[in-house]
């Protein structure tokens, strides 16, 4: 008898199992790659949604803060405006008093010098000086009697009636003030 060496038999079934295992592994790799891509897309979309939500929350917070800052600024500007108005009113009253005192003093000085003008230039010019003195003192009294608001209203009315004269007076006044500060 002849001894025959037996080879391990590979059956069709083993080959099929091997092929099935390889195919299953390939499918698993393919599905993992496909699942990995879809999972990555899902995670990316979730991150985008989260970023959008965060941006919307930041926008809302920034808007709320801006509104709060605007309200604070409005409150403070109102306070500052009121303080400025009060200070301007005080300065206007003080300026009015100084102007009326200056007009009165100028009128008195002209009246005091009227006699000298009579002697040097004649009584006609002395009378002009006395009339000017009286007018200055009357205007000083009128200025003293009026409130700052009435003076402002009078100035507005004067500008409406004769704007050319008002511009001319403003130009002359500006020139005089510039000359004063230049020295």
Secondary structure, DSSP 8 states (H G I E B T S, - for coil): -----------HHHHHHHHHHHHHHHHHHHHHHHHHHHHHHHHHHHHHHHHHHHHHHHHHHHHHHHHHHHHHHHHHHHHHHHHHHHHHHHHHHHHHHHHHHHHHHHHHHHHHHHHHHHHHH-HHHHHHHHHHHHHHHHHHHHHHHS-HHHHHHHHHHHHHH-HHHHHHHHHHHHHHHHHHHH-
